[in-house]
Amino acid sequence: MATREHGAEPTSEDQSVRKLGLVAAINFVGFVIELIGGLVFGSVALLGDAFHMLFDSLAYIIALGATVIARRLNPGGRWSYGLHRIEPFAAFLNGVLLIPMVLYLVYESYQRYLSPVEIDTTMTLILATGGLLINVASVYVLQGGEMSLNERGAFYHLLGDAGASIAVIISILVIRFTDIYLVDPATAVIIAGLIVWSAIILLRESGVIFFQESPIEPEEVEIAIESLDDVVDVEDLHVWALSSQISVASVFVVDSTVTLDERDALVARIHDLLESEFDITHATVEVVAQHHEHTLT
């Protein structure tokens, strides 16, 4: 009988841990600086950007913890797949954590609309520019190669942060030259919209994993398997994801092999195909001589 190594550990996790840790540290420093600046110099938009950085930093820490936990618990026993599902759970939690920040920004913006305050435009502009540089540095750390779900979540957060910093800079320039202080709370509402956009993306991407949507087209997998010699038909194919980096499959294959050695060789070819063409590193392949009825109840 042919035996296969069933991998469930993505090789890029060490790099992912380092990236997320560095980005979390960078953004926490940015949060502290912008928080102090927003409170001292009176800009609710800068304060909103600071809270965006704080929640981003917490999101990266959660993602970092999820990655470390998933690595350290080896599959086995009742945890047959390990804890790799903690990655989409952390991404979902990141999306949920964005909601209270949006509510706070909208509330604070409304208060500033009712009672505008004077803003130190020079210092606020300097701090907002520093925040933008921090976002650019964080994007540089994350970019390059295929990103995990949590890295993509961090990337979307950073895009929102960069947009927020640019919006703050523009609003401060407008205030500086026009003295229209209502631009500040209006900018904070725009930042809230960017945060909502980030949350929707994260909730959607983690949701498709939880609800087991196939990460690839099953029809393409069926056609590829059917193209192999000795394959008569493909039945009951299921493809799903444990995390953004681990895809799993199970399939029944009706074959025309004659000997056990031929059947073992066919199973090995199917595994090689699934891994090389579709990056499915853990698959259960059952080869049978006749059709079976498969029902899901």
C-alpha positions in Angstrom: 0.0 0.0 0.0 1.2 3.5 -0.8 1.8 5.9 2.1 1.9 9.6 2.0 3.3 12.4 4.2 0.4 14.6 5.2 1.7 18.1 5.7 -0.3 20.6 7.6 2.4 23.1 8.5 3.0 26.0 6.1 6.8 26.7 5.6 6.3 30.5 5.6 5.0 30.8 9.2 8.4 31.9 10.8 8.6 34.8 8.3 4.9 35.6 9.0 5.6 35.8 12.8 8.5 38.1 12.3 6.6 40.4 10.0 3.5 40.7 12.2 5.6 41.3 15.3 7.6 44.1 13.7 4.5 45.7 12.3 2.8 45.5 15.6 5.7 47.2 17.4 5.9 50.0 14.7 2.2 50.7 14.9 2.1 50.8 18.7 4.8 53.4 18.7 2.8 55.4 16.1 -0.3 55.1 18.2 1.4 56.6 21.3 2.8 59.5 19.4 -0.5 60.3 17.6 -2.6 59.9 20.7 -0.6 62.4 22.6 -0.6 64.7 19.6 -4.4 64.4 19.1 -5.1 65.1 22.8 -2.6 68.0 23.1 -3.2 69.7 19.8 -7.0 69.2 19.5 -7.4 67.2 16.3 -10.1 64.5 16.4 -9.0 63.3 13.0 -5.5 62.8 14.4 -7.0 61.1 17.4 -9.0 58.8 15.1 -5.8 57.9 13.2 -4.2 57.1 16.5 -7.0 54.8 17.6 -6.8 53.2 14.1 -3.2 52.4 14.8 -3.9 51.1 18.2 -6.5 48.7 17.0 -4.2 47.7 14.2 -1.5 47.0 16.6 -3.8 44.9 18.8 -5.0 43.1 15.6 -1.4 42.2 14.7 -0.7 41.0 18.2 -3.8 38.7 18.0 -2.7 37.5 14.6 0.8 36.9 15.9 -0.5 34.9 18.9 -2.8 32.9 16.6 0.1 32.0 14.4 2.3 31.0 17.3 -0.4 28.8 18.9 -1.2 27.1 15.6 2.5 26.3 15.2 3.0 24.9 18.6 0.1 22.5 18.8 0.8 19.6 16.5 -2.1 17.8 14.9 -3.2 14.7 16.8 -5.8 13.1 19.1 -9.1 15.1 19.2 -7.3 18.1 17.5 -6.7 16.1 14.3 -6.0 19.3 12.3 -4.2 21.1 15.1 -5.3 24.7 15.7 -4.8 26.2 12.2 -8.4 27.4 12.2 -7.3 29.9 14.8 -5.9 32.0 12.0 -9.3 32.8 10.4 -10.8 33.2 13.9 -8.2 35.9 14.7 -8.9 37.6 11.4 -12.7 37.6 12.2 -12.0 39.0 15.6 -9.8 41.7 14.1 -12.8 42.7 11.9 -15.1 42.8 14.9 -12.7 45.0 16.9 -12.9 47.7 14.3 -16.6 48.3 15.1 -16.2 50.1 18.4 -13.5 52.3 16.9 -16.0 53.4 14.2 -18.6 54.2 16.8 -16.2 56.2 18.8 -15.0 58.2 15.8 -18.5 59.0 14.7 -19.5 60.1 18.2 -16.5 62.3 18.7 -16.8 63.8 15.2 -20.4 64.7 16.0 -19.3 66.4 19.3 -16.7 68.4 17.4 -19.4 69.3 14.8 -21.5 70.7 17.7 -18.6 72.4 19.4 -15.5 73.0 17.1 -12.2 73.4 18.8 -9.0 75.2 17.7 -6.3 73.0 16.3 -2.5 73.5 16.3 -2.1 72.8 12.6 1.7 72.8 12.5 2.2 70.1 15.1 -0.8 68.1 13.9 0.6 68.2 10.3 4.0 67.0 11.5 2.5 64.1 13.5 0.1 63.1 10.7 3.1 63.0 8.3 5.0 60.9 10.8 2.0 58.5 10.9 2.0 58.2 7.1 5.7 57.4 7.2 5.0 54.7 9.8 2.3 53.2 7.5 4.7 53.2 4.6 7.4 51.4 6.6 4.8 48.8 7.8 3.7 48.2 4.2 7.3 47.7 3.2 7.7 45.1 5.9 4.7 43.1 4.8 4.9 43.4 1.0 6.5 40.7 -1.1 5.5 37.1 -1.7 2.2 35.5 -1.0 0.6 36.8 2.2 -1.3 34.7 4.8 -4.9 35.7 5.8 -3.6 37.6 8.8 -0.9 39.3 6.8 -3.5 40.4 4.3 -5.6 41.6 7.2 -2.7 43.6 8.4 -2.1 44.9 4.9 -5.7 46.1 4.5 -5.4 47.8 7.9 -2.3 49.6 6.8 -3.9 50.7 3.6 -6.7 52.2 5.6 -4.2 53.8 8.0 -2.3 55.3 5.1 -5.5 56.7 3.6 -6.4 58.0 7.0 -3.1 59.8 7.4 -3.4 61.3 4.0 -6.9 62.5 4.8 -5.6 64.1 8.1 -2.8 65.8 6.3 -5.2 67.3 3.6 -7.7 68.3 6.3 -5.0 70.1 8.3 -3.8 72.0 5.2 -7.4 73.0 4.5 -7.9 74.2 8.1 -4.5 76.0 8.0 -5.4 78.1 4.9 -9.2 78.5 5.4 -9.9 78.3 9.2 -12.8 75.9 8.5 -12.5 73.7 11.5 -15.4 71.5 10.6 -13.1 69.8 8.1 -11.5 68.0 11.0 -14.6 66.0 12.2 -15.6 65.4 8.6 -12.2 63.8 8.0 -12.7 61.6 11.0 -16.0 60.3 9.5 -14.1 59.5 6.3 -11.6 57.6 8.3 -14.4 55.7 10.0 -15.6 54.7 6.5 -12.2 53.4 5.7 -12.3 51.3 8.8 -15.7 49.9 7.9 -14.3 48.9 4.5 -11.3 47.1 6.2 -13.7 45.3 8.6 -15.9 44.0 5.7 -13.0 42.6 3.9 -11.7 40.8 6.9 -15.1 39.4 7.9 -15.7 38.2 4.4 -12.3 36.5 4.0 -12.5 34.7 7.4 -16.2 33.9 6.8 -15.6 31.9 3.6 -13.1 29.7 5.5 -15.5 29.1 8.4 -18.3 28.3 6.1 -16.0 26.0 4.1 -16.2 27.6 0.7 -13.8 25.9 -1.7 -10.7 28.0 -2.2 -10.4 26.7 -5.8 -12.8 25.6 -8.4 -13.7 22.0 -7.8 -14.5 21.4 -11.5 -10.9 22.2 -12.3 -9.7 19.6 -9.8 -12.1 17.0 -11.2 -11.0 17.6 -14.8 -7.3 17.4 -13.8 -7.8 14.1 -11.9 -9.9 12.6 -14.7 -7.1 13.4 -17.2 -4.8 10.8 -15.4 -4.4 7.4 -16.9 -6.6 4.6 -15.3 -9.1 7.1 -13.9 -12.7 6.3 -14.9 -14.6 8.9 -12.9 -14.3 11.3 -10.0 -16.9 11.2 -7.3 -17.7 13.2 -4.1 -14.9 15.7 -4.3 -14.6 18.2 -1.5 -12.1 20.9 -1.2 -11.9 23.3 1.8 -9.4 25.4 3.7 -8.2 25.1 7.3 -6.5 28.5 7.0 -5.4 30.8 4.2 -2.3 28.6 3.6 -3.7 25.1 4.1 -6.1 23.5 1.7 -7.6 20.1 2.3 -9.4 17.7 0.0 -11.2 14.3 0.0 -12.3 12.4 -3.1 -13.5 9.1 -4.4 -12.0 7.9 -7.7 -13.3 5.1 -9.8 -10.4 3.4 -11.5 -9.6 0.7 -14.1 -6.4 -0.6 -12.5 -5.8 -4.3 -12.3 -3.3 -4.8 -9.5 -2.7 -3.3 -6.1 0.6 -1.9 -7.3 -1.1 -0.1 -10.1 -3.7 1.3 -7.8 -1.1 2.5 -5.3 0.8 4.2 -8.1 -2.5 5.9 -9.2 -3.1 7.2 -5.7 0.5 8.6 -5.6 -0.1 10.4 -8.9 -3.3 11.9 -7.6 -1.6 13.2 -4.5 1.3 14.6 -6.6 -1.2 16.3 -8.9 -3.2 17.9 -6.0 -0.1 19.2 -4.4 1.8 20.5 -7.5 -1.2 21.9 -9.4 -3.6 23.1 -6.6 -1.3 23.4 -3.5 -3.5 20.9 -1.6 -1.0 19.4 0.9 -3.5 17.2 2.8 -5.8 15.0 0.9 -7.7 11.8 1.4 -8.0 9.8 -1.8 -10.1 6.6 -2.0 -9.9 4.6 -5.1 -12.7 2.1 -5.9 -13.6 -0.2 -8.7 -17.2 0.8 -9.0 -19.5 3.8 -8.5 -20.9 4.5 -5.1 -23.8 6.7 -4.0 -22.6 9.6 -1.9 -25.1 11.7 0.2 -24.5 14.5 2.7 -27.3 14.5 5.4 
